[in-house]
Amino acid sequence: MLAVPSSTLPPSPRIHPRTALVVSADRNFGQRLADILISLRWRVSVADSGSQAWVEAEMSTPEAVLTDTWLPDLNIAEFLTDFRERFPLVDMISSTGTADEGAPRGPYRQELLYALRRSQDSDSAAWHGAPGHISEDGPGTAPDAPGKPAILAAPPVEAGREPAAMPLTSFGSSPNQVGVHAGKEAGNDGALEPLPELIGKAASMLEVSRRIRLVAPRMTPVLVEGPTGSGKELVAEALHRLSMRSRKPFVAINCAAIPEALLEAELFGHTRGAFTGAVQGRVGRIESAEGGTLFLDEIGEMPLALQSKLLRFVESGELQRVGDNDTLKVDVRIVAATHRPLADHTKSGAFRPDLYYRLAVFLIRTPSLLEHIQDLGALVQHFLRRMGRNAPVKRLDQGAMAKLAAHDWPGNVRELEHVLERAAILAGDETVLTAREIDFGTSVN
């Protein structure tokens, strides 16, 4: 048999691994599906949340996305609509095996459905009920195998509360066709669950959580408006946690707490000798937030002269340290907050309208405590449990609770926390707080 010269042989076809993205908060399900796809020569990336899915997809557009019909951080209907807009050619399939009506049929659909069936059939002991339900086992305990994609654990379940099954239904173009988390409290009428940072299930609080979930994965600047003590910084922290910048710094600065003469240097940094007392150079808060989130609290208190310098940074992403002639490019996402009605202040000239419209691309309003007073009991329990980490947990009798309910709460949630802390101190070793220990004092803070 004659040897054929290698130069006359047709070139060997290069095998390009197909790429898939698995989106699941369930560790066991995601790991099984990823392993099976890898065995079928797929290159697999895994996300445990909607925000992480955006990061993975932006880094390397997958050919297929396989997702549960519930996400811990984003509304699944809104996630699918936005994802389909951004990636119109991606084959999107539910973990039930139902394809998204708005997505094209990919050439490997049957192979993906086969992987889904195998992932549901294998290790059936890890599943409760019929295939098509997410495991209720919660976070897996087995360590990740070397070289396999990391699957993050599902969200923790509150102590003493059984995790509810989350039925997987096919998703279509209508939000009503999308499976929702079956563990909702009765009376929510299908509303989103609140984020961990935000205590309370009043409609106004659920709206805050909804808006955070919608905008967190994006680069959009956010303005948080609300009365003092209503939790604006908690909103900023939640936005950072659910964003693709969550592993980078979250840097906060209170624009009302720093003297005007020092605020520019605090924000932008300064060089050595830039002003009296500047014995060495210093990196500013903006620069220290590189890659992460910059939270500008009480932005309405910023002097007009400094507002123009901040506007230049917001528009160009470049800053100039005090005393330096060079500019520096910095990548940060800006979240600003204020207790003032900034839109009205732009009309009076107290705040620059061009800066306002740059910062207020997306608005979130935190309600006063009186606007969600039905959450008072949940807030009280939350603060008492937190104070009980290093001491016996205290509780309120009916008289104390009635006194709290009758108060007008000018200092909002922050005032409630301080009132409870003061009451716990006044009670000494007593574990039951009475109306006698509820002292509102003279300060609203």
Secondary structure, DSSP 4 states (H G I P E B T S, - for coil): -PPPPGGGSPPPPP-PPEEEEEE-S-HHHHHHHHHHHHHTTEEEEEESSHHHHHHHHHHS--SEEEE-S--SSS-HHHHHHHHHHH-TTSEEEETTSPBPTTSPPPTTHHHHHHHHHHHHHTTGGG--SSTTB--SS-S--SPPPTTSPP-PPPPPPPTT-PPPP-B-----SSGGGS---TTPPTTSTTPPPPPTTS---SHHHHHHHHHHHHHTTS---EEEE--TTS-HHHHHHHHHHTSTTTTS-EEEEETTTS-HHHHHHHHH-B-TTSSTT--S-B--HHHHTTTSEEEEETGGGS-HHHHHHHHHHHHHSEE--BT--S-EE---EEEEEESS-HHHHHHHTSS-HHHHHHHTTEEEEPPPGGGGGGGHHHHHHHHHHHHTTSSPPPEE-HHHHHHHHH---TTHHHHHHHHHHHHHHHHTT-SEE-GGG----S---
